[in-house]
């Protein structure tokens, strides 16, 4: 695969670091993993705790606790259908309906 075909994301590290301020280490890791999964899929994640906790490398209980904290702080948004989306300004959004709906 040529380099020009490798997908990339515009990422503002200084903004993302600001967004991580105040989060516990576990929350930072889970948030980062969830945001990258959402960017990769280009759509909200189905709120499947078992699947997502596996991706994040933690127990279901730890994942649920961190996810609730991320929702409470506004880092992650739970959409009307229960799916998960993010509101990070550290990434340039493509004009897509999910970013608009979550903001």
DSSP file (Angstrom, degrees, kcal/mol; ACC not computed):
  #  RESIDUE AA STRUCTURE BP1 BP2  ACC     N-H-->O    O-->H-N    N-H-->O    O-->H-N    TCO  KAPPA ALPHA  PHI   PSI    X-CA   Y-CA   Z-CA
    1    1 A X              0   0    0      0, 0.0     2,-0.1     0, 0.0     5,-0.0   0.000 360.0 360.0 360.0 132.6    0.0    0.0    0.0
    2    2 A X    >   -     0   0    0      1,-0.1     3,-1.6     3,-0.0     4,-0.4  -0.409 360.0-116.1 -76.9 155.9    1.4    3.4   -0.9
    3    3 A X  G >  S+     0   0    0      1,-0.3     3,-1.3     2,-0.2    -1,-0.1   0.840 113.2  63.6 -59.6 -34.5    1.8    6.1    1.7
    4    4 A X  G 3  S+     0   0    0      1,-0.3    -1,-0.3     3,-0.0    -2,-0.0   0.687 101.6  52.2 -66.7 -15.7   -0.7    8.3   -0.1
    5    5 A X  G <  S+     0   0    0     -3,-1.6     2,-0.5     2,-0.1    -1,-0.3   0.496  81.5 105.9 -97.7  -4.9   -3.4    5.6    0.6
    6    6 A X  S <  S-     0   0    0     -3,-1.3     2,-0.0    -4,-0.4    -3,-0.0  -0.634  75.5-122.3 -77.0 124.0   -2.9    5.3    4.3
    7    7 A X        -     0   0    0     -2,-0.5     2,-0.3    33,-0.0    -2,-0.1  -0.361  35.3-176.8 -66.6 145.5   -5.7    7.1    6.1
    8    8 A X        -     0   0    0     -2,-0.0     2,-0.4     2,-0.0    -1,-0.0  -0.930  17.9-141.2-139.3 165.0   -4.7    9.8    8.5
    9    9 A X        -     0   0    0     -2,-0.3     2,-0.6     2,-0.0    84,-0.1  -0.983  22.0-122.2-127.8 135.4   -6.4   12.2   10.9
   10   10 A X        -     0   0    0     -2,-0.4    82,-1.5    82,-0.3     2,-0.4  -0.703  40.9-175.4 -76.8 123.9   -5.6   15.8   11.6
   11   11 A X  B     -A   91   0A   0     -2,-0.6     2,-0.9    80,-0.2    80,-0.2  -0.983  25.4-155.9-131.9 127.2   -4.8   15.9   15.3
   12   12 A X     >  -     0   0    0     78,-3.3     4,-2.3    -2,-0.4     3,-0.5  -0.841  11.0-170.9-104.1  96.1   -4.0   18.9   17.5
   13   13 A X  H  > S+     0   0    0     -2,-0.9     4,-2.7     1,-0.2     5,-0.2   0.852  82.1  55.8 -60.0 -38.1   -2.0   17.4   20.3
   14   14 A X  H  > S+     0   0    0      1,-0.2     4,-1.5     2,-0.2    -1,-0.2   0.898 110.7  45.4 -63.5 -38.3   -2.0   20.5   22.5
   15   15 A X  H  > S+     0   0    0     -3,-0.5     4,-2.0     2,-0.2    -2,-0.2   0.910 112.5  50.5 -69.2 -42.3   -5.8   20.6   22.4
   16   16 A X  H  X S+     0   0    0     -4,-2.3     4,-1.4     1,-0.2    -2,-0.2   0.905 108.2  52.6 -63.9 -40.9   -6.1   16.9   23.1
   17   17 A X  H  X S+     0   0    0     -4,-2.7     4,-0.7     1,-0.2    -1,-0.2   0.886 107.9  51.9 -61.9 -38.2   -3.8   17.2   26.1
   18   18 A X  H >< S+     0   0    0     -4,-1.5     3,-0.9     1,-0.2    -1,-0.2   0.900 107.2  53.0 -62.3 -40.3   -5.9   20.0   27.5
   19   19 A X  H 3< S+     0   0    0     -4,-2.0    -1,-0.2     1,-0.2    -2,-0.2   0.789 105.0  55.1 -66.7 -26.9   -9.0   17.8   27.1
   20   20 A X  H >< S+     0   0    0     -4,-1.4     3,-2.1    -3,-0.2    -1,-0.2   0.654  80.9 115.9 -79.4 -15.7   -7.2   15.1   29.1
   21   21 A X  T << S+     0   0    0     -3,-0.9     3,-0.1    -4,-0.7    -3,-0.0  -0.306  80.1  17.6 -57.8 131.2   -6.6   17.5   32.0
   22   22 A X  T 3  S+     0   0    0      1,-0.3    -1,-0.3    -2,-0.0     2,-0.3   0.282  96.6 119.3  91.1 -10.4   -8.5   16.3   35.1
   23   23 A X    <   -     0   0    0     -3,-2.1    -1,-0.3     1,-0.1     2,-0.1  -0.626  66.1-116.4 -86.8 148.2   -9.1   12.8   34.0
   24   24 A X     >  -     0   0    0     -2,-0.3     4,-2.5    -3,-0.1     5,-0.2  -0.374  34.3-102.6 -73.1 161.7   -7.7    9.8   35.9
   25   25 A X  H  > S+     0   0    0      1,-0.2     4,-2.2     2,-0.2     5,-0.2   0.890 122.9  49.4 -55.5 -44.0   -5.1    7.6   34.1
   26   26 A X  H  > S+     0   0    0      1,-0.2     4,-2.4     2,-0.2    -1,-0.2   0.913 111.0  49.7 -63.0 -42.7   -7.7    4.9   33.4
   27   27 A X  H  > S+     0   0    0      1,-0.2     4,-2.9     2,-0.2     5,-0.2   0.883 109.0  52.9 -63.8 -39.3  -10.1    7.5   32.0
   28   28 A X  H  X S+     0   0    0     -4,-2.5     4,-2.5     2,-0.2    -1,-0.2   0.934 111.4  45.6 -61.5 -46.2   -7.4    9.0   29.8
   29   29 A X  H  X S+     0   0    0     -4,-2.2     4,-2.2     2,-0.2    -2,-0.2   0.913 115.9  44.9 -64.5 -43.7   -6.6    5.6   28.3
   30   30 A X  H  X S+     0   0    0     -4,-2.4     4,-2.7     2,-0.2     5,-0.2   0.914 113.8  49.9 -68.1 -42.8  -10.2    4.6   27.7
   31   31 A X  H  X S+     0   0    0     -4,-2.9     4,-2.7    -5,-0.2     5,-0.2   0.937 111.6  48.3 -60.6 -47.3  -11.1    8.0   26.2
   32   32 A X  H  X S+     0   0    0     -4,-2.5     4,-2.2    -5,-0.2    -1,-0.2   0.921 113.4  47.4 -60.5 -45.0   -8.1    7.9   23.9
   33   33 A X  H  X S+     0   0    0     -4,-2.2     4,-2.3    -5,-0.2    -1,-0.2   0.922 113.0  48.3 -63.4 -44.9   -9.0    4.4   22.7
   34   34 A X  H  X S+     0   0    0     -4,-2.7     4,-2.5     2,-0.2    -2,-0.2   0.924 111.5  49.4 -63.1 -44.5  -12.6    5.2   22.2
   35   35 A X  H  X S+     0   0    0     -4,-2.7     4,-2.6     1,-0.2    -1,-0.2   0.921 112.0  48.4 -61.7 -43.4  -11.9    8.4   20.2
   36   36 A X  H  X S+     0   0    0     -4,-2.2     4,-2.3    -5,-0.2    -1,-0.2   0.879 110.8  50.9 -66.3 -37.0   -9.5    6.5   18.0
   37   37 A X  H  X S+     0   0    0     -4,-2.3     4,-2.5     2,-0.2     5,-0.2   0.915 111.4  48.4 -63.4 -42.2  -12.0    3.7   17.4
   38   38 A X  H  X>S+     0   0    0     -4,-2.5     4,-1.9     2,-0.2     5,-1.0   0.910 112.0  48.7 -64.5 -42.4  -14.6    6.3   16.5
   39   39 A X  H  <5S+     0   0    0     -4,-2.6    -1,-0.2     2,-0.2    -2,-0.2   0.906 112.5  49.1 -63.5 -40.5  -12.3    8.0   14.1
   40   40 A X  H  <5S+     0   0    0     -4,-2.3    -2,-0.2     1,-0.2    -1,-0.2   0.916 118.2  38.2 -65.2 -43.7  -11.3    4.7   12.5
   41   41 A X  H  <5S-     0   0    0     -4,-2.5    -1,-0.2     2,-0.2    -2,-0.2   0.697  97.1-140.9 -80.6 -19.4  -14.9    3.6   12.1
   42   42 A X  T  <5S+     0   0    0     -4,-1.9     2,-0.3    -5,-0.2    -3,-0.2   0.819  73.8  72.3  59.7  32.6  -16.1    7.1   11.1
   43   43 A X  S   <S-     0   0    0     -5,-1.0    -2,-0.2    -6,-0.2    -1,-0.2  -0.975  94.4 -73.9-163.0 163.7  -19.3    6.6   13.1
   44   44 A X        -     0   0    0     -2,-0.3     2,-0.4     1,-0.1    41,-0.2  -0.216  51.3-113.1 -61.0 155.9  -20.5    6.3   16.7
   45   45 A X  B     -B   84   0B   0     39,-2.2    39,-2.9     1,-0.0     2,-0.3  -0.721  23.2-115.3 -92.0 139.9  -19.7    3.1   18.6
   46   46 A X        -     0   0    0     -2,-0.4     2,-2.6    37,-0.2    37,-0.1  -0.589  35.2-115.7 -67.9 133.4  -22.3    0.7   19.7
   47   47 A X        +     0   0    0     -2,-0.3     2,-0.8     1,-0.1     3,-0.1  -0.433  58.0 152.7 -76.9  72.8  -22.3    0.7   23.5
   48   48 A X     >  -     0   0    0     -2,-2.6     4,-2.9     1,-0.2     5,-0.3  -0.861  26.2-168.2-105.7  96.1  -21.2   -2.9   23.9
   49   49 A X  H  > S+     0   0    0     -2,-0.8     4,-2.6     1,-0.2     5,-0.3   0.860  83.2  51.5 -56.6 -42.7  -19.4   -2.9   27.2
   50   50 A X  H  > S+     0   0    0      2,-0.2     4,-1.4     1,-0.2    -1,-0.2   0.938 114.7  42.0 -61.5 -48.6  -17.9   -6.3   26.8
   51   51 A X  H  > S+     0   0    0      2,-0.2     4,-1.8     1,-0.2    -2,-0.2   0.932 117.7  45.7 -64.6 -48.5  -16.4   -5.5   23.3
   52   52 A X  H  X S+     0   0    0     -4,-2.9     4,-2.1     1,-0.2    -2,-0.2   0.869 109.1  54.3 -69.0 -36.9  -15.2   -2.0   24.2
   53   53 A X  H  X>S+     0   0    0     -4,-2.6     5,-2.3    -5,-0.3     4,-0.8   0.877 107.5  52.9 -64.6 -34.5  -13.6   -3.1   27.5
   54   54 A X  H ><5S+     0   0    0     -4,-1.4     3,-0.6    -5,-0.3    -2,-0.2   0.914 108.6  48.9 -63.5 -43.3  -11.7   -5.7   25.6
   55   55 A X  H 3<5S+     0   0    0     -4,-1.8    -2,-0.2     1,-0.2    -1,-0.2   0.877 113.2  47.8 -62.0 -37.2  -10.4   -3.0   23.2
   56   56 A X  H 3<5S-     0   0    0     -4,-2.1    -1,-0.2    -5,-0.1    -2,-0.2   0.571 109.9-124.4 -84.2  -8.6   -9.4   -0.9   26.1
   57   57 A X  T <<5S+     0   0    0     -4,-0.8     2,-0.3    -3,-0.6    -3,-0.2   0.861  71.7 104.2  72.1  36.3   -7.7   -3.7   27.9
   58   58 A X  S   <S-     0   0    0     -5,-2.3    -1,-0.3     1,-0.0    -2,-0.1  -0.888  75.3 -83.0-140.8 171.4   -9.6   -3.5   31.2
   59   59 A X     >  -     0   0    0     -2,-0.3     4,-2.6     1,-0.1     5,-0.2  -0.304  39.9-113.5 -71.4 160.4  -12.4   -5.2   33.0
   60   60 A X  H  > S+     0   0    0      1,-0.2     4,-2.9     2,-0.2     5,-0.2   0.910 118.4  52.9 -59.4 -42.6  -16.0   -4.5   32.3
   61   61 A X  H  > S+     0   0    0      2,-0.2     4,-2.2     1,-0.2    -1,-0.2   0.926 110.4  45.8 -61.2 -46.3  -16.4   -2.9   35.7
   62   62 A X  H  > S+     0   0    0      2,-0.2     4,-2.3     1,-0.2    -1,-0.2   0.910 113.8  50.2 -62.8 -42.6  -13.5   -0.6   35.2
   63   63 A X  H  X S+     0   0    0     -4,-2.6     4,-3.1     2,-0.2     5,-0.2   0.937 110.1  49.2 -61.8 -47.7  -14.7    0.3   31.7
   64   64 A X  H  X S+     0   0    0     -4,-2.9     4,-2.4     1,-0.2    -1,-0.2   0.907 111.8  49.0 -59.9 -43.2  -18.2    1.1   32.9
   65   65 A X  H  X S+     0   0    0     -4,-2.2     4,-1.7    -5,-0.2    -1,-0.2   0.927 114.9  44.0 -62.9 -45.7  -17.0    3.3   35.7
   66   66 A X  H  X S+     0   0    0     -4,-2.3     4,-2.5     2,-0.2    -2,-0.2   0.902 111.9  53.2 -67.3 -41.0  -14.7    5.2   33.4
   67   67 A X  H  X S+     0   0    0     -4,-3.1     4,-2.4     1,-0.2     5,-0.2   0.917 107.5  51.0 -61.8 -43.2  -17.3    5.5   30.7
   68   68 A X  H  X S+     0   0    0     -4,-2.4     4,-2.6    -5,-0.2    -1,-0.2   0.901 110.8  49.2 -61.2 -39.7  -19.8    7.0   33.2
   69   69 A X  H  X S+     0   0    0     -4,-1.7     4,-2.1     2,-0.2     6,-0.2   0.907 111.1  49.7 -64.4 -41.2  -17.2    9.6   34.3
   70   70 A X  H  <>S+     0   0    0     -4,-2.5     6,-1.7     2,-0.2     5,-1.6   0.856 112.9  46.5 -67.8 -35.2  -16.4   10.4   30.6
   71   71 A X  H ><5S+     0   0    0     -4,-2.4     3,-0.9     4,-0.2    -2,-0.2   0.919 111.6  51.8 -69.4 -44.0  -20.1   10.9   29.9
   72   72 A X  H 3<5S+     0   0    0     -4,-2.6    -2,-0.2     1,-0.2    -1,-0.2   0.860 112.2  45.5 -61.3 -36.9  -20.6   13.0   33.1
   73   73 A X  T 3<5S-     0   0    0     -4,-2.1    -1,-0.2    -5,-0.1    -2,-0.2   0.524 115.1-115.0 -86.6  -5.1  -17.7   15.3   32.1
   74   74 A X  T < 5S+     0   0    0     -3,-0.9    13,-0.2    -4,-0.5    -3,-0.2   0.543  84.2 118.3  85.9   6.5  -18.9   15.6   28.5
   75   75 A X  S   <S+     0   0    0     -5,-1.6    12,-1.1    -6,-0.2     2,-0.4   0.884  81.9  31.3 -70.7 -37.9  -15.9   13.9   26.9
   76   76 A X  E    S-C   86   0B   0     -6,-1.7     2,-0.5    10,-0.2    -2,-0.3  -0.952  76.8-150.6-120.6 140.5  -18.2   11.2   25.5
   77   77 A X  E     -C   85   0B   0      8,-3.5     8,-2.3    -2,-0.4     2,-0.7  -0.932   7.2-144.9-111.9 132.7  -21.8   11.7   24.5
   78   78 A X  E     -C   84   0B   0     -2,-0.5     6,-0.2     6,-0.2     5,-0.1  -0.874  25.7-142.4 -94.5 116.0  -24.4    8.9   24.6
   79   79 A X    >   -     0   0    0      4,-2.9     3,-2.4    -2,-0.7    23,-0.0  -0.165  28.6 -94.8 -73.1 169.0  -26.7    9.5   21.6
   80   80 A X  T 3  S+     0   0    0      1,-0.3    -1,-0.1     2,-0.1    -2,-0.0   0.828 127.1  51.8 -54.7 -35.1  -30.4    8.9   21.7
   81   81 A X  T 3  S-     0   0    0      1,-0.0    -1,-0.3     2,-0.0     3,-0.1   0.411 122.4-105.7 -84.9   3.6  -30.0    5.4   20.4
   82   82 A X  S <  S+     0   0    0     -3,-2.4    -2,-0.1     1,-0.3    -1,-0.0   0.235  77.1 133.8  93.6 -13.4  -27.4    4.6   23.1
   83   83 A X        -     0   0    0    -37,-0.1    -4,-2.9    -5,-0.1     2,-0.4  -0.213  53.8-118.0 -67.5 163.3  -24.4    4.7   20.8
   84   84 A X  E     +BC  45  78B   0    -39,-2.9   -39,-2.2    -6,-0.2     2,-0.3  -0.850  35.0 165.4-110.8 139.0  -21.3    6.6   21.9
   85   85 A X  E     - C   0  77B   0     -8,-2.3    -8,-3.5    -2,-0.4     2,-0.3  -0.908  24.1-129.2-141.8 168.3  -19.7    9.6   20.2
   86   86 A X  E     - C   0  76B   0     -2,-0.3   -10,-0.2   -10,-0.2    16,-0.1  -0.826   6.9-155.6-122.6 159.6  -17.1   12.2   21.2
   87   87 A X        +     0   0    0    -12,-1.1   -11,-0.1    -2,-0.3   -12,-0.0   0.085  39.7 149.6-119.0  22.2  -17.0   16.0   21.1
   88   88 A X        -     0   0    0    -13,-0.3     3,-0.3     1,-0.1    -2,-0.1  -0.285  35.0-162.3 -61.1 136.7  -13.2   16.5   21.0
   89   89 A X  S    S+     0   0    0      1,-0.2    -1,-0.1   -74,-0.1   -73,-0.1   0.300  76.5  88.2 -97.6   7.1  -12.0   19.6   19.2
   90   90 A X  S    S+     0   0    0    -75,-0.1   -78,-3.3   -79,-0.1     2,-0.4   0.616  84.5  60.0 -79.3 -12.1   -8.5   18.1   18.9
   91   91 A X  B    S-A   11   0A   0     -3,-0.3     2,-0.6   -80,-0.2   -80,-0.2  -0.917  88.4-119.1-116.8 142.2   -9.5   16.4   15.6
   92   92 A X        -     0   0    0    -82,-1.5   -82,-0.3    -2,-0.4     2,-0.3  -0.691  34.7-134.9 -77.7 124.7  -10.6   18.1   12.5
   93   93 A X        -     0   0    0     -2,-0.6     2,-0.3   -84,-0.1    -1,-0.0  -0.577   2.8-136.3 -78.6 138.9  -14.1   16.8   11.7
   94   94 A X        -     0   0    0     -2,-0.3     2,-1.5     1,-0.1     5,-0.2  -0.659  47.7 -90.0 -77.3 153.4  -15.0   15.7    8.3
   95   95 A X  S    S+     0   0    0     -2,-0.3     2,-0.3     4,-0.1    -1,-0.1  -0.506  75.5 149.3 -68.2  95.2  -18.5   17.2    7.6
   96   96 A X     >  -     0   0    0     -2,-1.5     4,-1.4     1,-0.1     3,-0.4  -0.952  57.4-121.1-133.4 156.5  -20.5   14.3    8.9
   97   97 A X  H  > S+     0   0    0     -2,-0.3     4,-2.0     1,-0.2     5,-0.1   0.753 106.4  60.5 -66.0 -27.1  -23.9   14.0   10.6
   98   98 A X  H  > S+     0   0    0      2,-0.2     4,-2.0     1,-0.2    -1,-0.2   0.904 103.0  49.6 -71.5 -40.4  -22.5   12.3   13.8
   99   99 A X  H  > S+     0   0    0     -3,-0.4     4,-0.9     1,-0.2    -1,-0.2   0.905 113.4  47.3 -63.0 -41.8  -20.3   15.2   14.8
  100  100 A X  H  < S+     0   0    0     -4,-1.4     3,-0.4     1,-0.2    -1,-0.2   0.897 112.0  49.9 -66.9 -40.3  -23.1   17.7   14.3
  101  101 A X  H  < S+     0   0    0     -4,-2.0    -1,-0.2     1,-0.2    -2,-0.2   0.850 110.3  50.0 -67.9 -35.1  -25.6   15.5   16.2
  102  102 A X  H  <        0   0    0     -4,-2.0    -1,-0.2     1,-0.2    -2,-0.2   0.667 360.0 360.0 -79.5 -17.3  -23.2   15.1   19.2
  103  103 A X     <        0   0    0     -4,-0.9    -1,-0.2    -3,-0.4    -2,-0.2   0.486 360.0 360.0 -90.5 360.0  -22.4   18.8   19.6
